[in-house]
Amino acid sequence: MTRCAQPRRVRGRRQGDRGAGAAELAVVMTAVLALFALVLTLGMRWLAAQAADAAAQRALEVAQAAGGTDNAADQVATGIARSSQAITTVTTTVHRGDTTVSVDVTVTALLGGAVTRTATGPSIRFLPQTAGPGRTP
């Protein structure tokens, strides 16, 4: 008596599957990682923009004040921008005109990319009142 040979069963992959599952997984994971990197980069850029904007506004307030100096505005801007641990460098430039003050703050985020924000406002001067209604000079 002869035994009929039974076909062998292949374990694991099917006959038509030539590793396509691994290739599909590699493509999908690459796309997911690229999307994650994009979200992380855009988030860091947004954080840098917020830090630069807040630092420029506060530095303008200091520079506008009657006794405000450029050095004091720089120190305030650096302190505010660096309060976020994601900011590596801060550069502040104060421009004084006859009637206006302008402050440029440039910050660089941890992942790179510099963001510059500018705040402009009037120069504030203290003028003592010499005479007015009901006052005698």
Secondary structure, 3 states (H helix, E strand, C coil): CCCCCCCCCCCCCCCCCCCHHHHHHHHHHHHHHHHHHHHHHHHHHHHHHHHHHHHHHHHHHHHHCCCCCHHHHHHHHHHHHCCCCCEEEEEEEEEECCCEEEEEEEEEECCCCEEEEEEEEECCCCCCCCCCCCCCC
